């Protein structure tokens, strides 16, 4: 029973991380002048990969951060490499706001670096969350 409570608690935390990361990513794109130019250029892609990590952690809360990191990198990089593939229907999808946010618009090598940094940052935050959950009074033994 305690393990189930921790799973629910972790899912709630991961859902909050997804929402915070989406908000930060959209804000970074909407208000680029609020940031240094290098941050405005790379923050959205870095946060996008973090969001992928949080979604995976939400879906599989018992997975280890290293496994989640591997899958988040595979998914993020796959989406980036898919931008090299052009078909009318896929380009049409990418021309929409949701399609551009999820699938991107053009391949950039720098995005692969951003995705890697984003996933590594997510792992560090996730490990801190897990440490906090284990040390909190309601943690399972």
Secondary structure, 3 states (H helix, E strand, C coil): CHHHHHHHHHHHHHHHHHHHHHHHHHHHHHCHHHCCHHHHHHHHHHHHHHHHHHHHHHHCCCCCHHHHHHHHHHHHHHHHHHCCCCCHHHHHHHCCHHHHHHHCCCCCHHHHHHHHHHHHHHHHHHHHHHHHHHHCCCCCC
